[in-house]
C-alpha cells in the first residue's frame, strides 16, 4: 500500500487553504482530498477574478479590502484619545499635500475633488479605482476628509499616485468623543436606555455626525487652506460610496462654461439615480434639489453666499445635510439655487448594493454602451415670459427632525464665526424674458451649444 508521508507541494499555492493528509489514509481518500482542495482553489481563483474583472490591472493594487471587512471594535484609553486628538490637530495644521514634486504646486485655480470618508473602506477603494481612470485627474487636488482615523485607510489613500492628495480629519468625530458631546453623550435620550427625564436630548450622534462633517469640511476647504483667500477654482463634493465615470472632469468643463452663458446658476450637479436612455451630451437647467445631492460642485463665490445664510443650515431641524442645504438655498434672493446638471450621471452611488464589488459589476453593465466624452454638448433651459422655468422643491416647514439640540446648532455655526462678517461677493441673476407675443404660459426652448476642444479643456484644467 502506498502512503504519502508529507502533503503535496502544490498545497503551498494558496495560504487561504490547508490540506492535512494523514499517513494512514487510503489512496482513494487522498484523491478525494486533492479533488476537494482543487475545487476550493478554483473557487478562490474564480472569486478573485469576479472581484477584479472590471478593474484594470494597473489599479488593482488599490483593492485591499474584501466585502466582509469591518473595523473591529476598539475602545481607546484616555491617553490614546488625547494622543489621537493631538495627531489630528497636527495633521490639520500641517495640511501636507502629496506628490507636488510630480504634479506641481497647488495653484489658487485648482479643481478640488473632496471625498467625505467614514469607515467603509471596501467601497472607498472602488471610488479610488474609478478616480484613477478619470481623464485629466493628474491636474486636480484630491482631498480626503476623514471622520475616522485608521492606519489602514490612511495607507490606502497615501498609496494613490495618480494625483495630488491631501488628507484632513474631522476634529469632533465620534471616535474622538466616544462618551461626551459632540460624540455619544450618555445622558442623551438616544443613548440612555429607559431615560425618563423630559429634558434629555433625543439626539443620535451617529446620525448628526454626517451633517456636521459635511459642513465642517466645506468651511475648512474654502476658508482654511493656504490658497483659500484667493481661491478661484471649483470644488466637487463626493462621498466614499460614490463611483465616478471617466469623463467627469471633461463634463465639468462644459458645466462651467454653461454657468457663464446662463444667468442665475450656482450649483453644478453630476449625480442622480441611474436610468436608461439618458443623453450623455445633454446638460439640464433647473432648481437644485435632492436627489441631485451626489457629486455637487460650486466655487467660492457661491460659498460666500451660502455663508451669509448659514443659520438656515445649522439651525434647520433636519439631520440630512442635503435637505438642510435645500432650506438654505430657499433663502437666496431668487428663492432657490439654479443648477446645471448632466442628464446622464457621472457620479453614481454604490450604497444601494450589498458591496462595492457588486455595485461596480452593475455599473459596468449600465455604462457599457454609454457614449462618454461627447464632442458636442447642449445645455437646455425652459423659459416663460416671467423668466426661467424650474421645479420649486417643497420643504417640510420644520424639517424631518433629528437636529433639535442647541449644542449641535452652535457647533455647526462656530467655524463660520470669523468669516461671515466680511464683504460678500454676491452673484447676481438676470431674468431673461423671451421676445414673444404669445401668452405668458407659453414656454420656449433655449439651447446653448457649449463646444470645447480637447486642447481648450487641457488649458482650462
C-alpha positions as CSV (number, residue, x, y, z in Angstrom):
1,X,0.0,0.0,0.0
2,X,1.3,3.4,-1.0
3,X,1.3,6.1,1.6
4,X,2.1,9.8,1.4
5,X,4.5,10.9,4.1
6,X,4.0,14.7,3.5
7,X,1.4,17.0,1.9
8,X,1.9,17.5,-1.8
9,X,3.9,20.6,-2.9
10,X,1.1,22.4,-4.6
11,X,-0.7,22.9,-1.3
12,X,1.6,25.9,-0.8
13,X,0.0,27.7,-3.8
14,X,-2.6,29.5,-1.5
15,X,-2.3,30.4,2.1
16,X,-6.1,30.5,2.4
17,X,-6.5,26.8,2.3
18,X,-4.7,23.9,4.1
19,X,-5.0,20.3,3.3
20,X,-4.0,17.7,6.0
21,X,-3.4,14.2,4.9
22,X,-2.9,11.5,7.5
23,X,-0.4,8.8,6.7
24,X,-3.0,6.1,7.3
25,X,-5.4,7.4,4.7
26,X,-6.1,5.3,1.7
27,X,-5.1,6.4,-1.8
28,X,-8.8,6.9,-2.6
29,X,-9.3,9.2,0.4
30,X,-6.2,11.2,-0.6
31,X,-7.5,11.6,-4.1
32,X,-10.8,12.8,-2.8
33,X,-9.0,15.3,-0.6
34,X,-6.9,16.5,-3.5
35,X,-10.1,17.0,-5.6
36,X,-11.8,18.9,-2.8
37,X,-8.8,21.1,-2.4
38,X,-8.6,21.7,-6.2
39,X,-12.3,22.7,-6.2
40,X,-11.7,25.1,-3.3
41,X,-8.6,26.6,-5.1
42,X,-10.5,27.0,-8.4
43,X,-13.4,28.6,-6.5
44,X,-10.9,31.0,-4.8
45,X,-9.4,32.0,-8.1
46,X,-12.8,32.4,-9.7
47,X,-14.0,34.6,-6.8
48,X,-10.9,36.8,-7.2
49,X,-11.4,37.1,-11.0
50,X,-15.0,38.3,-10.3
51,X,-13.7,40.9,-7.9
52,X,-11.2,42.3,-10.4
53,X,-12.6,41.6,-13.9
54,X,-13.9,45.1,-14.2
55,X,-10.8,46.7,-12.7
56,X,-7.7,47.4,-15.0
57,X,-4.7,45.5,-13.9
58,X,-2.6,48.6,-13.2
59,X,-5.0,49.8,-10.5
60,X,-5.9,46.5,-8.8
61,X,-3.3,47.3,-6.2
62,X,-5.9,49.6,-4.6
63,X,-8.2,46.7,-3.9
64,X,-7.1,45.8,-0.4
65,X,-10.4,45.1,1.4
66,X,-12.8,42.3,0.8
67,X,-16.6,42.5,1.1
68,X,-16.7,41.2,4.7
69,X,-14.1,43.7,6.0
70,X,-15.2,45.5,9.1
71,X,-13.2,47.5,11.6
72,X,-13.1,45.7,14.9
73,X,-14.5,47.4,17.9
74,X,-11.7,49.4,19.7
75,X,-12.0,51.2,22.9
76,X,-9.4,53.9,23.3
77,X,-8.0,54.8,26.7
78,X,-7.9,58.5,27.8
79,X,-4.2,58.7,26.9
80,X,-4.9,57.2,23.5
81,X,-7.7,59.7,22.9
82,X,-5.5,62.6,23.8
83,X,-2.7,61.3,21.6
84,X,-5.1,60.8,18.7
85,X,-6.7,64.2,19.2
86,X,-3.3,65.9,19.1
87,X,-2.4,63.9,16.0
88,X,-5.5,65.1,14.2
89,X,-4.8,68.7,15.2
90,X,-1.2,68.5,13.9
91,X,-2.3,66.9,10.5
92,X,-5.0,69.6,10.0
93,X,-2.5,72.3,10.8
94,X,0.3,70.9,8.5
95,X,-2.1,70.1,5.6
96,X,0.6,68.2,3.8
97,X,-0.1,67.8,0.0
98,X,1.4,64.7,-1.5
99,X,3.0,64.4,-5.0
100,X,3.6,68.1,-5.6
101,X,7.1,67.2,-6.9
102,X,5.4,65.2,-9.7
103,X,2.3,67.2,-10.5
104,X,3.4,70.7,-9.4
105,X,2.4,73.1,-6.6
106,X,-1.3,73.7,-5.9
107,X,-2.5,76.9,-7.6
108,X,-5.3,79.0,-6.5
109,X,-7.4,77.9,-9.5
110,X,-7.1,74.2,-9.0
111,X,-10.1,71.9,-9.2
112,X,-10.6,70.1,-5.9
113,X,-12.4,66.8,-5.6
114,X,-13.3,66.5,-1.9
115,X,-14.2,63.0,-0.6
116,X,-16.0,62.5,2.8
117,X,-14.7,59.3,4.3
118,X,-16.1,57.4,7.3
119,X,-15.4,53.6,7.8
120,X,-16.5,51.9,4.6
121,X,-13.0,51.0,3.3
122,X,-14.4,48.4,0.8
123,X,-16.4,51.0,-1.1
124,X,-13.8,53.7,-0.8
125,X,-11.2,51.5,-2.6
126,X,-13.6,51.3,-5.6
127,X,-14.1,55.0,-5.6
128,X,-10.3,55.4,-5.8
129,X,-10.2,52.9,-8.6
130,X,-12.8,55.0,-10.5
131,X,-10.9,58.2,-9.8
132,X,-7.7,56.7,-11.2
133,X,-9.5,56.3,-14.6
134,X,-10.8,59.9,-14.8
135,X,-9.2,61.8,-17.7
136,X,-7.1,64.8,-16.5
137,X,-7.2,63.5,-12.9
138,X,-3.5,64.4,-12.6
139,X,-4.4,68.1,-12.8
140,X,-6.7,68.2,-9.7
141,X,-6.2,68.0,-5.9
142,X,-7.9,65.1,-4.2
143,X,-8.9,65.9,-0.7
144,X,-10.0,63.1,1.7
145,X,-11.8,64.4,4.7
146,X,-12.0,61.6,7.4
147,X,-14.3,61.2,10.3
148,X,-12.4,58.1,11.4
149,X,-8.7,57.8,11.9
150,X,-7.2,54.4,11.0
151,X,-3.8,53.5,9.5
152,X,-5.4,51.0,7.0
153,X,-7.5,53.7,5.4
154,X,-4.6,56.2,5.6
155,X,-2.3,53.8,3.8
156,X,-4.9,53.2,1.1
157,X,-5.2,56.9,0.5
158,X,-1.5,57.5,0.7
159,X,-0.9,54.8,-1.9
160,X,-2.6,57.0,-4.5
161,X,0.0,58.1,-7.1
162,X,-2.2,59.4,-10.0
163,X,-2.9,62.9,-8.5
164,X,-2.0,65.2,-5.7
165,X,-3.6,64.2,-2.4
166,X,-4.4,66.0,0.9
167,X,-5.9,64.4,4.0
168,X,-7.9,66.3,6.6
169,X,-9.6,65.0,9.7
170,X,-13.0,66.0,11.2
171,X,-11.9,67.0,14.8
172,X,-15.3,66.5,16.5
173,X,-15.9,62.9,15.5
174,X,-17.5,60.1,17.5
175,X,-14.1,58.4,17.5
176,X,-12.5,61.3,19.4
177,X,-15.6,61.9,21.6
178,X,-16.9,58.5,22.4
179,X,-18.6,59.4,25.7
180,X,-19.5,63.0,25.5
181,X,-20.8,65.7,23.2
182,X,-20.3,66.1,20.2
183,X,-20.0,62.3,20.2
184,X,-22.3,59.9,22.1
185,X,-23.4,61.7,25.2
186,X,-24.5,59.1,27.7
187,X,-27.2,61.5,29.0
188,X,-28.9,61.9,25.7
189,X,-32.2,60.1,25.3
190,X,-31.0,58.1,22.3
191,X,-28.1,56.8,24.4
192,X,-29.6,56.4,27.9
193,X,-31.9,53.4,27.8
194,X,-35.1,54.0,29.7
195,X,-34.4,57.6,30.3
196,X,-37.4,59.4,31.8
197,X,-36.1,62.9,32.1
198,X,-38.3,65.0,29.8
199,X,-35.4,67.5,29.3
200,X,-33.0,65.0,27.9
201,X,-31.9,65.4,24.3
202,X,-33.4,62.9,21.8
203,X,-30.2,63.1,19.8
204,X,-28.4,60.4,17.8
205,X,-24.8,61.3,17.5
206,X,-24.2,58.7,14.8
207,X,-26.7,60.4,12.5
208,X,-25.8,64.1,13.2
209,X,-22.0,63.5,12.7
210,X,-22.5,63.2,8.9
211,X,-24.3,66.6,8.7
212,X,-21.6,68.2,10.9
213,X,-18.8,66.7,8.9
214,X,-20.2,67.9,5.6
215,X,-20.4,71.5,6.8
216,X,-17.1,71.4,8.6
217,X,-15.1,70.2,5.6
218,X,-16.7,72.8,3.3
219,X,-15.7,75.5,5.8
220,X,-12.2,74.1,6.0
221,X,-11.7,73.9,2.2
222,X,-13.0,77.4,1.4
223,X,-11.5,79.2,4.5
224,X,-8.5,77.4,6.0
225,X,-6.3,76.2,3.2
226,X,-3.1,78.1,2.2
227,X,-4.7,79.3,-1.0
228,X,-8.3,79.8,0.3
229,X,-8.1,83.6,0.3
230,X,-7.5,83.8,-3.4
231,X,-9.2,80.6,-4.5
232,X,-10.9,80.8,-7.9
233,X,-11.4,77.1,-8.7
234,X,-14.3,74.7,-8.3
235,X,-14.9,72.2,-5.5
236,X,-16.7,69.0,-6.3
237,X,-18.0,67.0,-3.3
238,X,-18.0,63.2,-3.3
239,X,-18.6,60.5,-0.6
240,X,-16.8,57.2,0.0
241,X,-19.7,55.2,-1.5
242,X,-19.6,57.1,-4.8
243,X,-18.3,55.8,-8.2
244,X,-17.3,58.3,-10.9
245,X,-17.1,57.9,-14.6
246,X,-14.0,58.6,-16.7
247,X,-15.4,61.8,-18.3
248,X,-16.3,63.5,-15.0
249,X,-13.7,66.3,-15.4
250,X,-14.4,66.6,-19.1
251,X,-18.0,67.4,-18.4
252,X,-17.1,69.7,-15.5
253,X,-15.5,72.0,-18.1
254,X,-18.8,72.1,-20.0
255,X,-20.9,72.8,-17.0
256,X,-18.5,75.6,-16.0
257,X,-18.9,77.1,-19.5
258,X,-22.7,76.7,-19.2
259,X,-22.6,78.7,-16.0
260,X,-21.1,81.7,-17.9
261,X,-23.8,81.5,-20.6
262,X,-26.9,81.0,-18.4
263,X,-27.6,83.5,-15.6
264,X,-28.5,82.6,-12.1
265,X,-26.7,79.2,-12.0
266,X,-24.9,78.5,-8.7
267,X,-24.7,74.7,-8.5
268,X,-23.2,72.1,-10.9
269,X,-24.5,68.6,-10.3
270,X,-23.1,65.3,-11.7
271,X,-25.0,62.7,-9.9
272,X,-28.6,61.3,-9.9
273,X,-30.2,57.9,-9.8
274,X,-29.3,55.9,-12.9
275,X,-31.9,55.4,-15.6
276,X,-31.7,54.1,-19.2
277,X,-31.8,56.1,-22.3
278,X,-30.3,59.3,-20.8
279,X,-28.4,61.6,-23.1
280,X,-24.7,61.8,-22.3
281,X,-24.4,65.0,-24.3
282,X,-27.1,67.0,-22.6
283,X,-27.0,69.4,-19.7
284,X,-30.3,70.4,-18.0
285,X,-31.0,73.6,-16.1
286,X,-33.3,73.5,-13.1
287,X,-33.5,74.4,-9.4
288,X,-31.2,72.4,-7.3
289,X,-32.9,69.7,-5.1
290,X,-32.3,66.2,-3.9
291,X,-31.6,63.6,-5.4
292,X,-29.1,65.8,-7.2
293,X,-27.0,65.8,-4.0
294,X,-24.5,63.3,-5.3
295,X,-21.5,65.0,-6.9
296,X,-22.4,68.6,-6.5
297,X,-19.9,71.4,-7.2
298,X,-19.6,75.1,-6.7
299,X,-17.0,77.8,-6.3
300,X,-16.0,80.2,-3.5
301,X,-18.3,83.0,-4.7
302,X,-21.3,80.6,-4.2
303,X,-19.8,79.5,-0.8
304,X,-19.7,83.2,0.3
305,X,-23.4,83.5,-0.5
306,X,-24.0,80.3,1.4
307,X,-22.1,81.6,4.4
308,X,-24.3,84.7,4.7
309,X,-27.3,82.5,5.4
310,X,-25.5,79.7,7.3
311,X,-28.0,79.6,10.1
312,X,-30.6,78.2,7.8
313,X,-28.4,75.1,7.5
314,X,-27.1,74.9,11.1
315,X,-30.5,75.6,12.8
316,X,-32.8,73.7,10.5
317,X,-34.2,70.7,12.3
318,X,-33.3,68.1,9.7
319,X,-30.4,65.6,10.2
320,X,-29.9,65.4,6.4
321,X,-27.2,67.8,5.1
322,X,-28.9,67.9,1.6
323,X,-32.3,69.0,2.8
324,X,-30.6,71.5,5.1
325,X,-28.9,72.9,2.1
326,X,-32.2,73.0,0.3
327,X,-33.6,75.0,3.1
328,X,-30.6,77.3,3.0
329,X,-31.0,77.8,-0.8
330,X,-34.6,78.8,-0.3
331,X,-33.3,81.9,1.5
332,X,-31.4,83.1,-1.6
333,X,-32.8,86.2,-3.2
334,X,-34.3,84.0,-6.0
335,X,-35.9,81.6,-3.5
336,X,-33.8,78.7,-4.9
337,X,-30.3,77.9,-6.3
338,X,-30.1,77.5,-10.0
339,X,-28.4,74.3,-11.2
340,X,-26.9,72.9,-14.3
341,X,-26.7,69.1,-14.3
342,X,-25.6,66.3,-16.6
343,X,-28.7,64.5,-17.6
344,X,-26.7,61.2,-17.6
345,X,-25.0,60.9,-14.2
346,X,-21.2,61.0,-14.0
347,X,-21.3,60.2,-10.3
348,X,-23.2,57.1,-9.1
349,X,-23.9,55.8,-5.6
350,X,-22.9,52.2,-4.6
351,X,-24.9,52.4,-1.4
352,X,-27.9,50.6,-2.8
353,X,-25.9,47.4,-3.3
354,X,-24.6,45.0,-0.7
355,X,-20.9,45.8,-1.5
356,X,-18.7,47.9,-3.7
357,X,-17.7,45.0,-5.8
358,X,-21.3,44.0,-6.7
359,X,-22.0,47.7,-7.4
360,X,-19.1,48.0,-9.8
361,X,-20.3,45.0,-11.7
362,X,-23.7,46.5,-12.0
363,X,-22.4,49.9,-13.0
364,X,-20.2,48.4,-15.7
365,X,-23.3,46.7,-17.1
366,X,-25.1,50.0,-17.1
367,X,-22.5,52.1,-18.8
368,X,-21.0,49.6,-21.3
369,X,-23.0,51.3,-24.1
370,X,-22.6,54.9,-22.7
371,X,-21.3,57.5,-25.1
372,X,-18.9,59.3,-22.9
373,X,-16.7,62.3,-23.9
374,X,-19.4,63.7,-26.3
375,X,-18.0,66.0,-29.0
376,X,-21.0,68.4,-28.8
377,X,-22.8,69.3,-25.6
378,X,-26.1,71.2,-25.3
379,X,-27.5,72.9,-22.2
380,X,-31.2,73.1,-22.3
381,X,-33.3,75.6,-20.2
382,X,-37.0,76.3,-20.3
383,X,-38.2,80.0,-20.2
384,X,-41.6,81.7,-20.0
385,X,-42.3,85.4,-20.2
386,X,-41.6,85.7,-16.5
387,X,-38.2,84.1,-16.6
388,X,-36.6,80.7,-16.5
389,X,-38.9,77.9,-15.5
390,X,-37.8,75.3,-13.0
391,X,-39.2,73.0,-10.3
392,X,-40.0,74.5,-7.0
393,X,-38.9,72.0,-4.4
394,X,-41.3,71.5,-1.4
395,X,-39.7,71.7,2.0
396,X,-41.1,70.4,5.3
397,X,-41.8,73.6,7.3
398,X,-39.9,72.3,10.3
399,X,-37.6,69.7,8.7
400,X,-37.6,66.0,9.2
401,X,-36.2,66.1,12.7
402,X,-33.1,64.7,14.4
403,X,-31.4,68.1,14.7
404,X,-33.0,70.0,17.5
405,X,-30.2,70.1,20.0
406,X,-28.9,73.6,20.5
407,X,-25.4,72.3,21.1
408,X,-25.4,71.0,17.5
409,X,-26.6,74.4,16.2
410,X,-23.7,76.2,18.0
411,X,-21.1,73.7,17.0
412,X,-22.2,73.9,13.3
413,X,-22.1,77.7,13.4
414,X,-18.8,78.0,15.1
415,X,-16.5,77.5,12.1
416,X,-18.1,80.5,10.4
417,X,-17.9,83.0,13.2
418,X,-14.9,84.7,11.8
419,X,-15.8,84.5,8.1
420,X,-19.4,85.7,7.8
421,X,-18.8,89.4,8.7
422,X,-16.7,90.2,5.7
423,X,-17.9,91.7,2.4
424,X,-19.7,89.1,0.3
425,X,-19.2,88.8,-3.5
426,X,-22.8,88.0,-4.3
427,X,-23.7,86.6,-7.6
428,X,-26.5,88.3,-9.4
429,X,-29.1,86.8,-11.7
430,X,-30.7,88.5,-14.6
431,X,-34.1,87.4,-15.7
432,X,-34.3,86.7,-19.4
433,X,-37.8,87.2,-20.9
434,X,-38.2,85.8,-24.4
435,X,-39.4,88.2,-27.1
436,X,-42.7,86.7,-27.9
437,X,-46.3,88.0,-28.1
438,X,-47.8,84.7,-27.0
439,X,-49.3,84.0,-23.6
440,X,-47.2,84.1,-20.5
441,X,-47.5,80.3,-20.0
442,X,-46.0,79.6,-23.4
443,X,-42.6,78.0,-23.0
444,X,-39.7,78.5,-25.3
445,X,-36.7,76.3,-25.5
446,X,-33.2,77.9,-25.2
447,X,-30.3,75.7,-26.3
448,X,-26.7,76.7,-25.8
449,X,-24.1,74.8,-27.7
450,X,-21.1,74.6,-25.5
451,X,-18.4,73.0,-27.6
452,X,-14.9,72.9,-26.3
453,X,-11.9,71.2,-27.9
454,X,-9.8,68.8,-26.0
455,X,-6.9,71.3,-26.2
456,X,-9.1,74.0,-24.6
457,X,-10.1,71.6,-21.8
458,X,-6.5,70.9,-21.0
459,X,-5.8,74.6,-20.8
460,X,-8.8,75.2,-18.6
461,X,-7.6,72.5,-16.2
